Amino acid sequence: MDAAQLKQEFKKANAKLDRLEALRREVEEEYQGERNVLEQQETYWLGEKRKWGDALVA
């Protein structure tokens, strides 16, 4: 392999790495969004549980 071929292969590899990094960020953002929703739901249900528990005790 000569220098020109190596340079071309290096460019291809870097392009693949850039695409993978973009996909990783996209998946990470989506996961974070789902995690936020789950945390909000958990907070809501803990509040409901507390409300019902207080009502039963009263």
Residue frames as qw, qx, qy, qz and C-alpha x, y, z in Angstrom:
[[0.000, 0.889, 0.458, 0.000, 0.00, 0.00, 0.00],
 [0.424, 0.324, -0.030, 0.845, 1.38, 3.36, -0.90],
 [0.105, -0.191, -0.402, 0.889, 0.91, 6.63, 0.94],
 [0.361, -0.048, -0.262, -0.894, -2.06, 7.75, -1.18],
 [0.605, -0.250, -0.706, -0.271, -3.94, 4.51, -0.48],
 [0.417, -0.256, -0.672, 0.556, -3.18, 4.76, 3.23],
 [0.067, 0.080, 0.156, -0.982, -4.41, 8.33, 3.29],
 [0.510, -0.140, -0.462, -0.712, -7.64, 7.28, 1.54],
 [0.600, -0.273, -0.750, 0.053, -8.19, 4.39, 3.99],
 [0.258, -0.183, -0.511, 0.799, -7.55, 6.74, 6.89],
 [0.274, -0.028, -0.089, -0.957, -10.17, 9.17, 5.55],
 [0.610, -0.219, -0.623, -0.437, -12.71, 6.33, 5.20],
 [0.526, -0.254, -0.720, 0.374, -12.02, 5.12, 8.73],
 [0.074, -0.120, -0.328, 0.934, -12.41, 8.64, 10.13],
 [0.434, -0.121, -0.314, -0.835, -15.72, 9.08, 8.28],
 [0.638, -0.274, -0.707, -0.132, -17.00, 5.81, 9.79],
 [0.395, -0.218, -0.604, 0.657, -15.89, 6.90, 13.23],
 [0.134, -0.005, 0.065, -0.989, -17.68, 10.23, 12.81],
 [0.580, -0.215, -0.490, -0.615, -20.91, 8.46, 11.83],
 [0.617, -0.264, -0.717, 0.187, -20.62, 6.10, 14.79],
 [0.217, -0.128, -0.439, 0.863, -20.03, 9.00, 17.16],
 [0.344, -0.100, -0.148, -0.922, -23.11, 10.80, 15.79],
 [0.666, -0.251, -0.620, -0.329, -25.20, 7.65, 16.27],
 [0.499, -0.191, -0.674, 0.510, -23.87, 7.22, 19.80],
 [0.022, 0.038, 0.252, -0.967, -24.87, 10.79, 20.68],
 [0.510, -0.157, -0.375, -0.758, -28.32, 10.29, 19.14],
 [0.675, -0.262, -0.689, -0.038, -28.93, 7.09, 21.12],
 [0.366, -0.136, -0.560, 0.731, -27.60, 8.69, 24.29],
 [0.210, -0.056, 0.049, -0.975, -29.97, 11.67, 23.89],
 [0.637, -0.213, -0.505, -0.542, -32.93, 9.36, 23.24],
 [0.618, -0.213, -0.706, 0.273, -32.04, 7.24, 26.28],
 [0.160, -0.058, -0.419, 0.892, -31.75, 10.34, 28.45],
 [0.413, -0.148, -0.179, -0.881, -35.18, 11.52, 27.29],
 [0.714, -0.248, -0.603, -0.254, -36.75, 8.16, 28.16],
 [0.507, -0.131, -0.637, 0.566, -34.98, 8.17, 31.50],
 [0.079, -0.072, 0.209, -0.972, -36.37, 11.62, 32.29],
 [0.608, -0.219, -0.356, -0.675, -39.90, 10.43, 31.50],
 [0.714, -0.213, -0.663, 0.077, -39.50, 7.38, 33.73],
 [0.317, -0.056, -0.520, 0.792, -38.19, 9.52, 36.58],
 [0.312, -0.141, 0.001, -0.939, -41.19, 11.86, 36.23],
 [0.716, -0.229, -0.507, -0.422, -43.59, 8.90, 36.28],
 [0.608, -0.140, -0.673, 0.398, -41.87, 7.45, 39.33],
 [0.065, 0.034, -0.354, 0.932, -42.14, 10.78, 41.15],
 [0.520, -0.194, -0.228, -0.800, -45.84, 10.99, 40.26],
 [0.765, -0.224, -0.576, -0.183, -46.60, 7.48, 41.52],
 [0.456, -0.072, -0.618, 0.637, -44.62, 7.98, 44.71],
 [0.174, -0.101, 0.170, -0.965, -46.71, 11.10, 45.33],
 [0.675, -0.197, -0.388, -0.596, -49.93, 9.15, 44.66],
 [0.686, -0.139, -0.687, 0.194, -48.79, 6.37, 46.99],
 [0.223, -0.005, -0.495, 0.840, -48.04, 8.91, 49.72],
 [0.393, -0.160, -0.066, -0.903, -51.43, 10.59, 49.19],
 [0.760, -0.209, -0.499, -0.360, -53.31, 7.30, 49.50],
 [0.586, -0.079, -0.664, 0.459, -51.24, 6.25, 52.49],
 [0.001, 0.065, -0.345, 0.936, -52.01, 9.55, 54.24],
 [0.569, -0.183, -0.231, -0.768, -55.73, 9.14, 53.42],
 [0.752, -0.180, -0.629, -0.073, -55.80, 5.64, 54.90],
 [0.429, -0.057, -0.596, 0.676, -54.06, 6.76, 58.08],
 [0.145, -0.152, 0.136, -0.968, -56.34, 9.78, 58.55]]
